[in-house]
Amino acid sequence: MPPGQQFARRVFFIAGVTGLIEIVPLYFLQSQLAKTNPPAINHPEWFYGFLGVAAAFQIVFLILSRNPRRYRLMMIPSMLEKVSYVNASAVLFVAGRLSASMLVGPAIDTVWVILFWIAFVKTGTSGTMRSIESKLRDERLRNSSETDVKN
């Protein structure tokens, strides 16, 4: 397996596993979160809906880790999933609606976006280069066999 695919496999596997470790316990912590980070959650459907979508994306990351080249285009919405949280947190922080202590999560997601981008580039390059090299090799073989036939 090319190094670019190995890198992508590791990145998305680690992202999926750590994401599930972070998200799944939140299903059982709604009342605790209300105490430590008031106010209480007034719309639990939004809270649990967010957790469901976030957990589903962790599964996408795990699927991506199995075959990054095949599922390469799914890296784009995976990056958007992370960027949307980072951007929303930045806007809320600038508006004074998010404390600095809450920027740890977006900072971590910024690192994931960078790693996802590197994986996206590496998987595309290795596949493209292999394709180009293969076509060039085939062309050289055809040319050499044509010259052999003429001689």
C-alpha positions as CSV (number, residue, x, y, z in Angstrom):
1,M,0.0,0.0,0.0
2,P,1.4,3.4,-0.9
3,P,2.6,5.7,1.9
4,G,-0.2,8.2,1.2
5,Q,-2.9,5.6,1.7
6,Q,-1.2,4.4,4.9
7,F,-1.2,7.9,6.2
8,A,-4.9,8.4,5.4
9,R,-5.8,5.0,6.9
10,R,-4.2,6.0,10.2
11,V,-5.5,9.5,10.3
12,F,-9.2,8.5,9.6
13,F,-9.0,5.5,11.9
14,I,-7.7,7.5,14.8
15,A,-10.2,10.3,14.1
16,G,-13.1,7.9,14.1
17,V,-12.1,6.0,17.2
18,T,-11.2,9.1,19.3
19,G,-14.4,10.8,18.0
20,L,-16.6,8.0,19.2
21,I,-14.8,7.9,22.6
22,E,-15.5,11.7,22.9
23,I,-19.1,11.6,21.6
24,V,-20.8,8.5,22.9
25,P,-20.5,9.4,26.6
26,L,-22.3,12.7,25.9
27,Y,-25.5,10.7,25.3
28,F,-25.5,10.0,29.1
29,L,-24.3,13.4,30.3
30,Q,-27.0,15.9,29.4
31,S,-28.0,16.6,33.0
32,Q,-24.4,16.8,34.1
33,L,-23.6,19.3,31.3
34,A,-26.5,21.4,32.5
35,K,-24.9,21.7,35.9
36,T,-21.3,22.3,34.8
37,N,-22.1,24.5,31.7
38,P,-25.4,26.3,32.4
39,P,-28.0,27.0,31.2
40,A,-29.7,23.7,30.9
41,I,-30.3,22.3,27.4
42,N,-33.8,23.5,26.5
43,H,-34.1,21.6,23.2
44,P,-32.8,18.0,23.8
45,E,-33.8,17.1,20.3
46,W,-31.1,19.4,19.0
47,F,-28.5,18.1,21.4
48,Y,-29.2,14.4,20.6
49,G,-29.6,15.2,16.9
50,F,-26.2,16.8,16.9
51,L,-24.7,13.8,18.7
52,G,-26.3,11.5,16.2
53,V,-24.9,13.3,13.2
54,A,-21.5,13.7,14.9
55,A,-21.4,9.9,15.8
56,A,-22.4,9.0,12.2
57,F,-19.5,11.0,10.9
58,Q,-17.1,9.1,13.1
59,I,-18.4,5.9,11.4
60,V,-17.7,7.6,8.0
61,F,-14.1,8.2,9.2
62,L,-13.8,4.5,10.1
63,I,-15.2,3.5,6.7
64,L,-12.7,5.9,5.0
65,S,-9.9,4.3,7.0
66,R,-10.6,1.0,5.4
67,N,-10.0,2.2,1.8
68,P,-9.0,5.9,1.6
69,R,-8.5,5.8,-2.2
70,R,-11.9,4.3,-2.9
71,Y,-13.7,6.7,-0.6
72,R,-11.5,9.7,-1.2
73,L,-14.3,12.1,-2.2
74,M,-15.9,11.5,1.3
75,M,-12.9,13.3,2.7
76,I,-14.4,16.6,1.4
77,P,-17.6,16.5,3.5
78,S,-15.4,15.1,6.4
79,M,-13.3,18.3,6.2
80,L,-16.5,20.4,6.0
81,E,-17.9,18.7,9.1
82,K,-14.8,19.8,11.1
83,V,-14.5,23.2,9.5
84,S,-18.2,24.0,10.3
85,Y,-17.6,23.5,14.0
86,V,-14.3,25.5,13.9
87,N,-15.9,28.4,12.1
88,A,-19.0,28.5,14.2
89,S,-16.9,28.5,17.4
90,A,-14.7,31.3,16.1
91,V,-17.7,33.4,15.2
92,L,-19.3,32.8,18.6
93,F,-16.0,33.6,20.4
94,V,-15.5,36.8,18.5
95,A,-19.1,37.8,19.3
96,G,-18.5,37.1,23.0
97,R,-20.8,34.2,23.1
98,L,-18.2,31.5,23.7
99,S,-15.6,31.5,26.4
100,A,-11.9,30.9,25.6
101,S,-12.0,27.6,27.6
102,M,-14.4,26.2,25.0
103,L,-11.9,26.7,22.2
104,V,-10.0,23.5,22.9
105,G,-12.4,21.4,20.8
106,P,-12.2,23.7,17.8
107,A,-8.4,23.8,18.1
108,I,-8.3,20.0,18.0
109,D,-10.7,20.0,15.0
110,T,-8.4,22.4,13.2
111,V,-5.6,19.9,13.5
112,W,-8.0,17.2,12.1
113,V,-8.9,19.4,9.2
114,I,-5.2,19.8,8.4
115,L,-4.6,16.1,8.7
116,F,-7.6,15.3,6.5
117,W,-6.4,17.8,3.9
118,I,-3.0,16.2,3.8
119,A,-4.6,12.7,3.5
120,F,-6.8,14.0,0.7
121,V,-3.7,15.4,-1.2
122,K,-1.6,12.3,-0.6
123,T,-4.2,9.8,-1.7
124,G,-4.9,11.8,-4.9
125,T,-1.3,12.2,-5.8
126,S,-0.3,8.7,-5.3
127,G,-3.2,7.3,-7.3
128,T,-2.7,9.9,-10.1
129,M,1.0,9.3,-10.3
130,R,0.5,5.6,-10.5
131,S,-2.0,6.1,-13.3
132,I,0.3,8.4,-15.2
133,E,3.3,6.1,-14.7
134,S,1.2,3.1,-15.8
135,K,0.0,5.0,-19.0
136,L,3.6,6.0,-19.8
137,R,4.9,2.5,-19.3
138,D,2.1,1.1,-21.5
139,E,2.9,3.7,-24.2
140,R,6.6,2.9,-24.1
141,L,5.8,-0.8,-24.4
142,R,3.5,-0.2,-27.4
143,N,6.2,2.0,-29.0
144,S,8.9,-0.5,-28.4
145,S,6.8,-3.4,-29.7
146,E,5.9,-1.4,-32.8
147,T,9.5,-0.7,-33.6
148,D,10.4,-4.4,-33.0
149,V,7.7,-5.3,-35.5
150,K,9.0,-2.8,-38.1
151,N,12.6,-4.1,-37.7
